[in-house]
Amino acid sequence: MAKRKAGSAIVDENHEIETGSSAPQVSERNLERALGNQIRVLRRQHDLSVAELASAAGISNGMLSKIENGGISPSLNTLQSIAETLKEPLSSLFASAEERQDCSYVPAGHGVGIERRGSKVGHIYELLGHLLGGDIVIEPYLITLREGASAYTGFHHSGVEFIYMLDGEVDYRHGANVYSIKPGDSLLFDSSALHGPDKLANKECRYLSIIVYPRH
């Protein structure tokens, strides 16, 4: 199908618009994965191995493994056997699949103030949203460096961090390098290295900081 670019989007000949992101499409097996994950959670809560649950439910170890990994769509009879073995209502197996997808809305000026290591030296952190589920944690902050704030380059944590400068100027250190960032500039870096504002201009500045790391 012929496609042409329109700005940052891609438009095909039937005028369907796709984003320019390279993120993979949502899998059609989301229900199977959610179902399998819930069965695994319940099995572990009952302190059962794959072999123990499979034997009691009258199915093979391989089938149960495929179910838990979202690889197959089990029959209603199989699900009923698993639920009875776990002494759980059948509906409980679908609990995670029925959960609403997370969405966090924060009106302007209503972010949550957060105390972090830089707070004591004039760095103000405002958390702009949070998600309860998923395999990764995303922490979006609006950071304000007050006039006269001190430099602080001792941050380091797991994951990656993205910074987008909104107002003012700051020299930002990442490891051995220092970057002078102004409004419209951005940084994306491995946040396990020491980082933070190294030198501040003599006026208040603000930037968006988004931290992403695996949920443990």
N, C-alpha and C positions, 0 to 999 in steps of 0.2 A: 504494500500500500504506500503510495507516494506521500511524503511528508515535507513540510516546509517549516522553517523556524519563524516564530513571531515573538520578538523580544526574547525573554528567557524561557518561553513556553514552546512546545512543539505542536503544530496543528496539522492533522492529516486531511486528506481530501474530503472526508465527511465532516470536517469541522469539529472533530473531537479533540479536546485539549488535554494534553498530558503535561505534568510538571517536568522540568529539566533535571530533576534529581536522579542520581544513579542508584537510589535505594531500591531494593528488590520489591516486587509487587507483593501484596498481602496474599499469603497462601490460601488456596481453596480448602485446605485441610485444617483450618483453625479449630473447628468443632472437634475433630478427632484428637488433635493435640491437647486441647483443653480437657477433654474427657479422660484421655490417658494420663495426663498430669494429675488430675483429681484422684483417679484410682491409685496412682503411685503414692500420693500423699496419704490417702486413707489406709493403704496397705502398711505403710511405715508407722502410722499412728497405732495400728494394731500389732506392731512388732512382728510382722510376717515377712518371710522371704518370698521372692518370686515363685520358687518351687513350692512352698507351702500353700500359697494362695491358689496357684494354678491347680495343684493336686486336689485341694478341697473343693474347688469350683468345677472340677471335671474337664479342664482344658490343658493343653500342653504348655510347657514353659515358654516355648517359642512364640505361641500365640499371645500369651500374656505380655511378653516383652514387646511384641509388635503393637499391642493395644496401648500399653503405657507410653510407647514412643510415637503414637499417633500415626502408625503406618497402615492400619487397617480400620475399617468400619465394622465393629463387632455387631452380631445379631442381638436382638432384644433378649432372646433366651440366654445368651452368654452373659449379657450385662445383668440380667436377673440373678443368675447363678453367682456372679461376683458379689453383687449387693447382699444376697442372702448369706454368703460365706463371711462377709465383713460385718453382718448384722446391722446394715445400714439401709435406709429406704432407697429405692432405685433413683429417686429424684436427687439424692445427695451426690450421685456420680456426675450430675450435670451442673452442679453448683457453680464451678468456676467458669463454665461456658456461658452461664447466664448473667455473670457480673457485667455491670456497665463499664464501658471503656472509660479510662480516666480522662478528665479534662479539668484544668485548674484556671479559673478566671479571677484576676485581681484588678479591681478598678484603680485608676491612677491615684497615687498617693496613699494606697492602702496596703502596701507591702509590709511584711513582718520584719521588725528590727531584729537583727541577729548579732550576738556578741561573738566576735572572732578575735584571733590573736592581735590583729591590727587595730582593734577598736579603741585601745587605750592611747593610741598616738594620733587620734583625729581621723580615723578611717571609719566611715559609717556604712553598714551593710544592710540592705533591704532585700529580703527574699521575695521574689516576684511570683512564685508558684511552686507546686510540688505535685508529684504523682505517687500514688500509693502502691501500684503494682508494676509489673514488668521486670525484665532482667537487668536493667540499668537504672541508675539514679541520675537525674538531671537537676542541678541546682542553679537557677538563674538569679543573679544578684544585680541590683543597681548599687554601685559603690560610689560614694561621695568622699572625696578627700578635701577636708576643710582647709581653709587658708591657714598656713602655719603648721599643717600636719607634718609629722615626722616620716622619714623614709622607713620602709620595712621590707626587707628582702628575704625574710626567713620562712616564707610559706613553702610547704612541699607536702604533697598528698598523692594518692593514687588517681589514675585517670588522665583525662585531657582537659584543657581549659581554653576557652575562646574569650577574647577581650575585644570590645568595640568601643572606641573612644567617642564620647558624646560632647563634652564641653571641657575646655582648658587643655593643658599640655602636661605630660609627665614622661620622665625617662623611666622605662620599665625594664627591670633586669630579669633575664632567664638564663640560669647557669652563668657562664662566663661572658655572655653577650648583653648589651644594653641597647634598647630600642627607644628612640624618641617618637612618641605617638601623639598625634594631634587629632582633632575631630574628623571622623571618617576613616581613620586608620584602624587596623585590626591586628591581633596576634592570635595564633593558634599553636598550642605547645603541649608537650608532655609535662604534666604538672608534678611528676616525681622529682624533677630538678628544683633546686631552690629558686624562688622567684618572688617578685613584688616590686612596688614602686621604689625606685632608687634615688630619684631626684625630682622634686615637685616645683612647679612654677609658683610664684608668689600670689596665687589666687585659687579659689575653689575650683575643683574639676570633678567631672563625673564620667564613669564608664560602665558599660554593661559587661558583666563577667558570667560566663556559663560554664559550669563544671560538670563533667560527665564521667561516671565511674561505674563498675559493675556492682550490682546489688548482692550482698553476701547473706 
